[in-house]
Amino acid sequence: MQHTIRNEYLSVTVDEMGAELKSVIYAGTERLWQGDPKWWTGSAPVLFPAVGKIKGGAYKHGGETYMLQNHGFARRSSFAVLSSTEDSIALSLSDSDETRSVYPFEFELIVTYKLSKSSIHTGFQVKNSSSEDMHFAIGGHPAFICPLSLGESFEDYEIVFSETETAGTLAITEGVISKQTLPFLENSNRFFLNHELFSEYLTLVFHGLKSHIVTLRSRKTGTGVEMDFADFPFLGIWQPPGAPFVCLEPWLGIDVSDLAEGELRDKTGTVCLKPGAEHKCGFSMKCVV
């Protein structure tokens, strides 16, 4: 079932399946990718309890081996609505026999969406209901239509950071993030988009940026979306080469290629949550022009 929240600037639709954003309409224009299977069926999945692919699809915990699919199971799970108002909604996912078969922890994941003028705040609250330490990663994966306007091309768009950066991108090996860093930004706060970029790099993965705001925008009109990802140490930028959208992905944790079938706790950036403890984080997206 889908739910729509609104204010005077935005109309935003959320699906109970995956607690996933399905539509973001601002100034009468859809900003969110609508999931054409030709390119990618998602729109803005929630990544939990893993970000990315575990090499071999397996990890160990307590002497047992568990299989966990790419980006975890939350995006394919049905959430329950906890509360809703005209401009906000909160949805919850708890452990079940099905989740414990791939992730042996008792938990609750609460995803909230709150509108404020032209901004959407996405909040994550993870609760450990287990009697042992719980290890997880979490992140967002929203895809934004690009180009937005007739008469524009993908090459008319740019990515702009709030600070001048000298930063590399983590390499991808066999579909999994490597510890190797490839040069990318050199004393710059922006780069121009083109389809060949994502053929070369597959996914841009930045770690430890000075910036906490990134903007996807048209160099012709200034139209785009601004994301504040201050709570997240990793930022992924992805596009299937040639697709008419770009994903801006704030990540808390990644999976790296040299930890195949290792302990979940050893994955880079994984959060360790004590029994009864909670972890909160979130990011904001602001539609501009």
Helices and strands as residue ranges (DSSP letters): E 2-6, E 10-15, E 20-26, E 29-30, E 46-47, G 55-57, E 58-61, E 64-67, G 74-76, E 80-85, E 88-94, H 97-100, E 107-116, E 119-128, E 134-136, E 138-140, E 143-145, G 154-156, E 157-173, E 176-192, H 195-201, E 203-207, E 213-218, E 224-228, E 234-238, E 245-252, G 257-259, G 264-266, E 271-273, E 278-288
